[in-house]
Amino acid sequence: MTKMLNVSIETTGVDANEAKEWVSELANIYADMEVANVNVSGSKISFKAGFSGMDDTEPDDIKMKLEEYITMNEAISAKSINVN
């Protein structure tokens, strides 16, 4: 069973389609990451994320991958990242 955590990223403002594409690409880059329920509203991107088949994923595990991905793919400028 995959443990899914809630992710919320505050940005400086993004295009909704570009942000959804960015989240999809996140799941492609990290093959074991699953994402669902992507929602983009103004400067906030939210979705559920987890690692395939893992039920012991911690918020810091997801946050570390997000920070790494933001560094690699600068399409999103994050003010804050919250995972719970």
PyRosetta script that sets phi, psi and omega in degrees:
from pyrosetta import init, pose_from_sequence

init()
pose = pose_from_sequence("MTKMLNVSIETTGVDANEAKEWVSELANIYADMEVANVNVSGSKISFKAGFSGMDDTEPDDIKMKLEEYITMNEAISAKSINVN")
pose.set_psi(1, 137.2)
pose.set_omega(1, -179.9)
pose.set_phi(2, -93.3)
pose.set_psi(2, 123.5)
pose.set_omega(2, 175.7)
pose.set_phi(3, -82.4)
pose.set_psi(3, 119.4)
pose.set_omega(3, -179.2)
pose.set_phi(4, -103.2)
pose.set_psi(4, 132.6)
pose.set_omega(4, 179.1)
pose.set_phi(5, -112.3)
pose.set_psi(5, 153.1)
pose.set_omega(5, 178.3)
pose.set_phi(6, -83.3)
pose.set_psi(6, 129.5)
pose.set_omega(6, 179.3)
pose.set_phi(7, -116.3)
pose.set_psi(7, 135.7)
pose.set_omega(7, 176.4)
pose.set_phi(8, -135.1)
pose.set_psi(8, 122.7)
pose.set_omega(8, 179.7)
pose.set_phi(9, -119.0)
pose.set_psi(9, 121.0)
pose.set_omega(9, 173.8)
pose.set_phi(10, -89.5)
pose.set_psi(10, 128.3)
pose.set_omega(10, -178.0)
pose.set_phi(11, -120.5)
pose.set_psi(11, -179.3)
pose.set_omega(11, 175.2)
pose.set_phi(12, -88.5)
pose.set_psi(12, 9.0)
pose.set_omega(12, -179.1)
pose.set_phi(13, 113.5)
pose.set_psi(13, 130.3)
pose.set_omega(13, -177.7)
pose.set_phi(14, -141.5)
pose.set_psi(14, 157.5)
pose.set_omega(14, 171.0)
pose.set_phi(15, -74.8)
pose.set_psi(15, 131.8)
pose.set_omega(15, -175.6)
pose.set_phi(16, -57.6)
pose.set_psi(16, -46.0)
pose.set_omega(16, -179.0)
pose.set_phi(17, -65.9)
pose.set_psi(17, -40.3)
pose.set_omega(17, 178.5)
pose.set_phi(18, -63.8)
pose.set_psi(18, -39.3)
pose.set_omega(18, 179.5)
pose.set_phi(19, -67.0)
pose.set_psi(19, -41.4)
pose.set_omega(19, 178.7)
pose.set_phi(20, -64.9)
pose.set_psi(20, -39.2)
pose.set_omega(20, 176.9)
pose.set_phi(21, -64.1)
pose.set_psi(21, -39.6)
pose.set_omega(21, 178.9)
pose.set_phi(22, -60.9)
pose.set_psi(22, -43.2)
pose.set_omega(22, 179.4)
pose.set_phi(23, -67.4)
pose.set_psi(23, -40.7)
pose.set_omega(23, 177.2)
pose.set_phi(24, -61.3)
pose.set_psi(24, -42.2)
pose.set_omega(24, 179.3)
pose.set_phi(25, -65.2)
pose.set_psi(25, -33.4)
pose.set_omega(25, 175.8)
pose.set_phi(26, -56.4)
pose.set_psi(26, -45.5)
pose.set_omega(26, 179.2)
pose.set_phi(27, -68.0)
pose.set_psi(27, -28.3)
pose.set_omega(27, 177.5)
pose.set_phi(28, -75.8)
pose.set_psi(28, -38.4)
pose.set_omega(28, -179.5)
pose.set_phi(29, -66.3)
pose.set_psi(29, -45.5)
pose.set_omega(29, 178.7)
pose.set_phi(30, -102.9)
pose.set_psi(30, 93.2)
pose.set_omega(30, -171.4)
pose.set_phi(31, -56.9)
pose.set_psi(31, -27.7)
pose.set_omega(31, -179.1)
pose.set_phi(32, -88.7)
pose.set_psi(32, -0.5)
pose.set_omega(32, -179.4)
pose.set_phi(33, -91.8)
pose.set_psi(33, 135.5)
pose.set_omega(33, 175.7)
pose.set_phi(34, -112.0)
pose.set_psi(34, 139.7)
pose.set_omega(34, 175.1)
pose.set_phi(35, -128.5)
pose.set_psi(35, 149.4)
pose.set_omega(35, -179.5)
pose.set_phi(36, -152.3)
pose.set_psi(36, 162.4)
pose.set_omega(36, 173.5)
pose.set_phi(37, 53.9)
pose.set_psi(37, 50.4)
pose.set_omega(37, -179.9)
pose.set_phi(38, -71.4)
pose.set_psi(38, 130.2)
pose.set_omega(38, 178.5)
pose.set_phi(39, -135.7)
pose.set_psi(39, 130.3)
pose.set_omega(39, 178.3)
pose.set_phi(40, -122.2)
pose.set_psi(40, 124.8)
pose.set_omega(40, -179.4)
pose.set_phi(41, -140.9)
pose.set_psi(41, 110.4)
pose.set_omega(41, -179.0)
pose.set_phi(42, 60.8)
pose.set_psi(42, -113.5)
pose.set_omega(42, -179.2)
pose.set_phi(43, -106.0)
pose.set_psi(43, 20.0)
pose.set_omega(43, -178.1)
pose.set_phi(44, -121.7)
pose.set_psi(44, 131.1)
pose.set_omega(44, 174.7)
pose.set_phi(45, -114.1)
pose.set_psi(45, 126.9)
pose.set_omega(45, 177.5)
pose.set_phi(46, -132.4)
pose.set_psi(46, 147.3)
pose.set_omega(46, 178.3)
pose.set_phi(47, -167.1)
pose.set_psi(47, 171.0)
pose.set_omega(47, 174.1)
pose.set_phi(48, -102.2)
pose.set_psi(48, 141.3)
pose.set_omega(48, -179.7)
pose.set_phi(49, -141.6)
pose.set_psi(49, 147.3)
pose.set_omega(49, 177.0)
pose.set_phi(50, -163.2)
pose.set_psi(50, 174.0)
pose.set_omega(50, 178.7)
pose.set_phi(51, -107.5)
pose.set_psi(51, 130.5)
pose.set_omega(51, -175.8)
pose.set_phi(52, -46.5)
pose.set_psi(52, 125.1)
pose.set_omega(52, 173.6)
pose.set_phi(53, 72.1)
pose.set_psi(53, 6.7)
pose.set_omega(53, -178.3)
pose.set_phi(54, -106.9)
pose.set_psi(54, 127.8)
pose.set_omega(54, 177.7)
pose.set_phi(55, -108.8)
pose.set_psi(55, 9.3)
pose.set_omega(55, 179.8)
pose.set_phi(56, -118.6)
pose.set_psi(56, 21.6)
pose.set_omega(56, 179.4)
pose.set_phi(57, -66.0)
pose.set_psi(57, 134.6)
pose.set_omega(57, 178.6)
pose.set_phi(58, -106.0)
pose.set_psi(58, 154.6)
pose.set_omega(58, 178.8)
pose.set_phi(59, -53.0)
pose.set_psi(59, -38.4)
pose.set_omega(59, -180.0)
pose.set_phi(60, -64.4)
pose.set_psi(60, -29.5)
pose.set_omega(60, 177.8)
pose.set_phi(61, -62.8)
pose.set_psi(61, -46.6)
pose.set_omega(61, -179.9)
pose.set_phi(62, -68.8)
pose.set_psi(62, -45.4)
pose.set_omega(62, -177.6)
pose.set_phi(63, -60.2)
pose.set_psi(63, -39.3)
pose.set_omega(63, 179.5)
pose.set_phi(64, -61.2)
pose.set_psi(64, -44.6)
pose.set_omega(64, 179.2)
pose.set_phi(65, -65.6)
pose.set_psi(65, -39.7)
pose.set_omega(65, 179.1)
pose.set_phi(66, -63.9)
pose.set_psi(66, -45.5)
pose.set_omega(66, 179.1)
pose.set_phi(67, -62.3)
pose.set_psi(67, -39.7)
pose.set_omega(67, 177.9)
pose.set_phi(68, -63.2)
pose.set_psi(68, -45.3)
pose.set_omega(68, -178.2)
pose.set_phi(69, -66.1)
pose.set_psi(69, -39.8)
pose.set_omega(69, 178.6)
pose.set_phi(70, -62.1)
pose.set_psi(70, -37.1)
pose.set_omega(70, 177.3)
pose.set_phi(71, -66.0)
pose.set_psi(71, -39.8)
pose.set_omega(71, -178.9)
pose.set_phi(72, -74.6)
pose.set_psi(72, -39.6)
pose.set_omega(72, -174.0)
pose.set_phi(73, -120.4)
pose.set_psi(73, 100.5)
pose.set_omega(73, -171.6)
pose.set_phi(74, -83.1)
pose.set_psi(74, 18.4)
pose.set_omega(74, 180.0)
pose.set_phi(75, -65.7)
pose.set_psi(75, -25.9)
pose.set_omega(75, -179.4)
pose.set_phi(76, -115.6)
pose.set_psi(76, 131.7)
pose.set_omega(76, 174.9)
pose.set_phi(77, -108.5)
pose.set_psi(77, 107.1)
pose.set_omega(77, -174.3)
pose.set_phi(78, -90.8)
pose.set_psi(78, 130.4)
pose.set_omega(78, 171.5)
pose.set_phi(79, -83.0)
pose.set_psi(79, -41.0)
pose.set_omega(79, 179.2)
pose.set_phi(80, -153.5)
pose.set_psi(80, 152.6)
pose.set_omega(80, 176.9)
pose.set_phi(81, -129.1)
pose.set_psi(81, 124.7)
pose.set_omega(81, 176.8)
pose.set_phi(82, -121.5)
pose.set_psi(82, 132.1)
pose.set_omega(82, 178.1)
pose.set_phi(83, -130.1)
pose.set_psi(83, 126.5)
pose.set_omega(83, 175.9)
pose.set_phi(84, -151.2)
pose.dump_pdb("model.pdb")
